[in-house]
Amino acid sequence: MKYAQTTTAISVHAIGDNPVFGESTVTVSIDDDGGGSFISLFQPSGGKIDLDYEQLLLVVDAAKMLMEGVEPDK
């Protein structure tokens, strides 16, 4: 039997915060419950959102539109 390595999750977190259970951590993962792959956004505090690929693209576009009028923090 041969084995491979596959990345299925990435943690986004503040520098210095724990990447697994830190307060700022959001884990982005690809999941599949038998009906096709989807993206999950999970926070250790208990929040979770599941989005299929099309939904994810629309959410990212919506966030970009909202951020256009916002000054970035310096």
N, C-alpha and C positions, 0 to 999 in steps of 0.2 A: 504494500500500500504506500502511495506517495502522498505527501502533505504539501499544503500551500498556505501562505499567509494572506489574509484579506482584511482590509480595514473596513469595519462596519459602523464605527462610531468615532466622533471627534468632540472633544470638550472645548468650549469657548468660555474663558474665565478671565477675571482680572489678574494681572501679574501679582504673584504672592498669595493668591487665593488657591485653596485646594481644588484641583481639577476634577475630583470625583464628587465631593459633597460640599464644596464651598458655596457661600451665599450668592456669589455672582455667576456660578456655573450654569451653563446651558449645554446639555449633551445633545448633539445632532446625530441621529442614527438612521440607518436604512433598515427597515423591517419588512416582513412579509408574513401575512397570516393565512396564506394559501390563495388569496384572491389577487395577488400581484404586489409588487414592491411599493412602499410608500416611505416618506420621511417622517420621523418622530422628533419632536423637540421636547426635551424633558428637563425639568428643574428638580433638584433634590428636595425642595420644599413641598413637592407633590404635584406641581403643574405639569400637564402633558398635552401636546397637540399633535395629531396625526394628519398629514397632508399628502395627497397624491401629487404626482409631478406637476400636473397642470395647475392645481391649487397653489402649490409652492411658488411657481412662476408668477401667478397673479398676486399673491401676497407680497412677494419681493417687489414687483412693479408698484403696487399700492404704497408700500413703505417708502420707496424712492420718490414717488410723487409727493408724499407728505413731507419728506425731508428737504425737498427743494427750497422751501421757504423758511427753513430753520437755520440759524447761524450755528456753525459747529462750536463746541466748547473749546476754549483755548487753554 
